[in-house]
Amino acid sequence: MGRVMVVDDEADVRKVARMSLEKAGYHVIEAEDGEQAIQQIKEGDNPLMLDAIVTDINMPKVNGLEAIQFFQSQWPRVPLIVMTGYPNLENATELMKHGLVDYLTKPVDREKLVAAVEKAMSQRELGSFTN
């Protein structure tokens, strides 16, 4: 159904997200922080093709906000979803203005996560995703 990258410094969160999305039919790639996500995407001769990225905000090294800025500058057509344990209305509003598909609060409900990824996929397929 599509390739989704899950970026979170908490292994348990990545595992639950991966299992939920794989059960829904998605191929999932994990990264433990923004730096690792960027490295994985850029690795090799051809950049990794993704259909959506689900990322945490508060992470070591390259945090989610920095990673989101990088993803949007390099791959503007790849929809982004945030899942965070530290919700911030100001951040959420700003990110949504810049094309974020959804802003989820941890612990993320599995159905909400799958629904957010489905929404991201449909927006991408319809070409209605813009930054």
LODREN-883068 format. One line per 5 residues: number of its first residue (from 1); their letters; for each residue x, y, z of C-alpha. Coordinates in steps of 0.02 Angstrom, whole numbers, plus 50000, padded with zeros to 5 digits. Layout:
N
NUM) a) X/Y/Z ~ ...
END
This chain:
131
1) mgrvm) 50000/50000/50000 ~ 50147/50116/50026 ~ 50313/50144/50114 ~ 50308/50239/50279 ~ 50456/50296/50384
6) vvdde) 50427/50304/50572 ~ 50551/50417/50663 ~ 50551/50408/50853 ~ 50686/50391/50986 ~ 50577/50270/51087
11) advrk) 50596/50092/51023 ~ 50428/50039/51096 ~ 50337/50179/51006 ~ 50421/50133/50841 ~ 50376/49950/50868
16) varms) 50191/49986/50902 ~ 50182/50105/50754 ~ 50270/49981/50639 ~ 50158/49837/50692 ~ 50000/49942/50673
21) lekag) 50049/50005/50500 ~ 50112/49836/50439 ~ 49949/49756/50493 ~ 49861/49887/50386 ~ 49969/49836/50238
26) yhvie) 50108/49967/50238 ~ 50294/49935/50221 ~ 50378/50022/50370 ~ 50555/50086/50391 ~ 50613/50141/50563
31) aedge) 50736/50275/50618 ~ 50780/50320/50798 ~ 50805/50507/50766 ~ 50803/50638/50630 ~ 50987/50615/50591
36) qaiqq) 50966/50428/50560 ~ 50810/50459/50456 ~ 50902/50582/50344 ~ 51049/50462/50327 ~ 50935/50317/50280
41) ikegd) 50844/50419/50149 ~ 51005/50483/50071 ~ 51099/50317/50081 ~ 51166/50243/49920 ~ 51155/50308/49741
46) nplml) 50966/50326/49741 ~ 50870/50414/49880 ~ 50745/50307/49973 ~ 50570/50333/49905 ~ 50440/50361/50040
51) daivt) 50252/50385/50032 ~ 50237/50463/50207 ~ 50341/50505/50360 ~ 50280/50492/50540 ~ 50397/50582/50659
56) dinmp) 50415/50627/50841 ~ 50466/50805/50887 ~ 50576/50787/51042 ~ 50725/50679/50992 ~ 50914/50687/51017
61) kvngl) 51035/50743/50881 ~ 50919/50808/50743 ~ 50749/50842/50822 ~ 50582/50822/50735 ~ 50561/51005/50690
66) eaiqf) 50733/51010/50607 ~ 50697/50845/50518 ~ 50528/50909/50458 ~ 50610/51065/50385 ~ 50737/50956/50296
71) fqsqw) 50606/50834/50230 ~ 50496/50975/50167 ~ 50641/51060/50079 ~ 50707/50901/49997 ~ 50547/50801/49971
76) prvpl) 50402/50924/49972 ~ 50278/50796/49903 ~ 50304/50672/50046 ~ 50165/50698/50175 ~ 50217/50719/50357
81) ivmtg) 50129/50666/50517 ~ 50188/50712/50692 ~ 50163/50604/50845 ~ 50222/50681/51007 ~ 50214/50653/51193
86) ypnle) 50232/50840/51222 ~ 50089/50923/51128 ~ 50109/51108/51096 ~ 49966/51205/51018 ~ 50081/51337/50945
91) natel) 50193/51206/50862 ~ 50042/51108/50801 ~ 49962/51263/50724 ~ 50124/51316/50639 ~ 50158/51142/50571
96) mkhgl) 49981/51122/50506 ~ 49999/51289/50414 ~ 50153/51218/50328 ~ 50069/51063/50261 ~ 50076/50938/50402
101) vdylt) 49942/50805/50374 ~ 49907/50768/50557 ~ 49970/50802/50734 ~ 49945/50653/50850 ~ 49973/50645/51037
106) kpvdr) 50058/50495/51120 ~ 50009/50367/51166 ~ 49944/50362/50988 ~ 49786/50263/50959 ~ 49822/50132/50826
111) eklva) 49665/50172/50727 ~ 49708/50359/50728 ~ 49884/50323/50667 ~ 49822/50212/50525 ~ 49687/50340/50481
116) aveka) 49817/50480/50476 ~ 49930/50379/50359 ~ 49780/50334/50250 ~ 49737/50520/50240 ~ 49918/50560/50193
121) msqre) 49916/50427/50057 ~ 49751/50488/49984 ~ 49810/50669/49983 ~ 49969/50618/49895 ~ 49876/50512/49767
126) lgsft) 49754/50653/49731 ~ 49896/50776/49712 ~ 49815/50888/49842 ~ 49963/50884/49959 ~ 50051/51052/49958
131) n) 50177/51141/50067
END
